[in-house]
């Protein structure tokens, strides 16, 4: 093993070794030469050495610059430096919140670790692992953890680094990367090549008579060749690719067995995962010990590990700005709001505009609280953000992966709540309803045209049928169904808001007084009115 | 953290290696090749080993004296023979090497060459050690370096003195001349550079001072000017020049006495008007340049005496510098008759 390591080191670093040898030889000669001459002449030489060094450095810098840019084709140089497992230092236990993916990856890790045993019994060594999942879910982190745990070198590259203007440059970089990886595997027994955002070079190849996309094709072809080539070599190089693109985007040749053998799906974490993530990231900052992390995890539905980290970081920044020593729920709430809704912009509104906005948002709020089966109010605000003058921010009560008809209808009703509230109070409406209408109409259209949720007997996905193939009658029926959904929802919301006008007015007053109300305040007010109506609830 | 620590450790190792290399280099640069305790031996050894020359060395204060006997020192024209000049150069080189690479505070060295057959005549060469360094660092030209060395061929002063005394004792028919000479003349320390010499295995030396050295060098240079400059050569014949560095009333000053005979009407005409402008101008220019070249300032003034007109020109240190910078001309300097 020692001789293999030595050989590998020599092949990897022979230039450095040659430079060091020349350097130390020169130093030795210099010392020897100086020691042979008289002290005065020696001092004369020593005085001049800094100048010689400076001149040498300048000359070398000019030479290297010229060499890299004009003679050696500096563009094909691989920027990736070798990162040894010890340097990566992401421990297995550091990967949290994606337990299922971890389990899958653990299995892969065991196969990498036990490759000798696997070879003995004639099993097939894993060559490629594809990590698929939304951004920010810890694909890179998991890959690093595999490298650390397996104690093998890790060569990280972003696929975008292979894409070049000139045909062949990307392929050349791939060749160099794999050459280096094989050498590392030769020395350390194995090596992981990690290619992030694989879709940049792994998209389905296109063929154009004008040569468009040829560079990407060439790069991908080279990757395929190198991955195939791995089978013929004894060196154990494992390629881990990461992408957030759907599998269908990638070229089938990449996904066939023998290339990316294993696929590890990394999805956004569930409530338990988020709780662990909050615990982990909050553990790194000073926070209020009474903070209900479980509740926080439940609130942060659909948040990725990167989102959770970002929320905690943002909360720390907010706490610092407010000169607080610890992070409390208020800072975390503001951080979520800032990340989801954007920063506040204090626009100057007229008193009527402000009141109308308050009615608009209160309409959404009451409709949401009373009618929506799966969503809760996270915050209602009449502080302008981005392009809107106010907002009612929602958060799902539970993680759901399918939507019911009732849920869609509730979405439409909530969207129309603002319009109905304005009309009810002022007898007229504002331009603020445009985005609500767009949202509501899109959902109603989707329900009828795609999901068969209309009142008529027309069921099926009519969007895949070209419009000219649909009869006038069918289209009319579908449009009628859409309109009915819309008008029925408006009726329902009108009935609700007329019935609960006192609550609507109360929320308008609260918003005008406080600008913003949280879920807890909303619930308190509704409970207050409900208990008056039904004292038993008190 | 481990990664960062690892990199820091790697860089620390590199830094330690670099520092070690610098330390080794600096150690190589430390320490003189010829420590002060062995300077005399080193010169003798160097001359012996590298040039097969037998020399004798004596150090007084900051001055080192080297005696070298050379057969056929002079040729038939009584000039230094080519072979002798080569040997003298070898000695000069050896002494230069030792004086440059020692920790002994040596400012001047003197090389005395004599023909063993004719020890009554000697060649004396005096050099300022710093001038050699200046040459090495290209701060002075090789020509200037040559002009900065004092070369003198003269009768050995002690031989002359002994000759005179022996004559006196002979006339008086007293046989104790040797005892007298031994008692009163053979003291190795002399008072002026002019008395420096080597006689009967004894060095007659003194620790040379900068002022004294400069006075002799300037006199030599003025003399050289009168010999080499065409217009001066046509107008004057320099018969004598003497440079002295004197002290009176706690003040140090240079005095140059010049005897330059006018050779033509123009030169005489200038004399008839009571001025020695050319002589003064030539002398003051040389004095100012040399003193500036050495950045020497341990003196109050300079006196230039024209022995023909008996006129004395006086220039204070600042006036000399002003003259060099052409802020004043020689007519503006004070003068009087002796």
Boltz contact constraints between the chains, C-beta under 6 A:
constraints:
  - contact:
      token1: [A, 27]
      token2: [B, 21]
      max_distance: 6.0
  - contact:
      token1: [A, 31]
      token2: [B, 28]
      max_distance: 6.0
  - contact:
      token1: [A, 34]
      token2: [B, 28]
      max_distance: 6.0
  - contact:
      token1: [A, 35]
      token2: [B, 28]
      max_distance: 6.0
  - contact:
      token1: [A, 38]
      token2: [B, 33]
      max_distance: 6.0
  - contact:
      token1: [A, 38]
      token2: [B, 101]
      max_distance: 6.0
  - contact:
      token1: [A, 39]
      token2: [B, 32]
      max_distance: 6.0
  - contact:
      token1: [A, 39]
      token2: [B, 33]
      max_distance: 6.0
  - contact:
      token1: [A, 39]
      token2: [B, 101]
      max_distance: 6.0
  - contact:
      token1: [A, 40]
      token2: [B, 100]
      max_distance: 6.0
  - contact:
      token1: [A, 40]
      token2: [B, 101]
      max_distance: 6.0
  - contact:
      token1: [A, 42]
      token2: [B, 29]
      max_distance: 6.0
  - contact:
      token1: [A, 43]
      token2: [B, 29]
      max_distance: 6.0
  - contact:
      token1: [A, 46]
      token2: [B, 29]
      max_distance: 6.0
  - contact:
      token1: [A, 87]
      token2: [B, 3]
      max_distance: 6.0
  - contact:
      token1: [A, 89]
      token2: [B, 2]
      max_distance: 6.0
  - contact:
      token1: [A, 89]
      token2: [B, 3]
      max_distance: 6.0
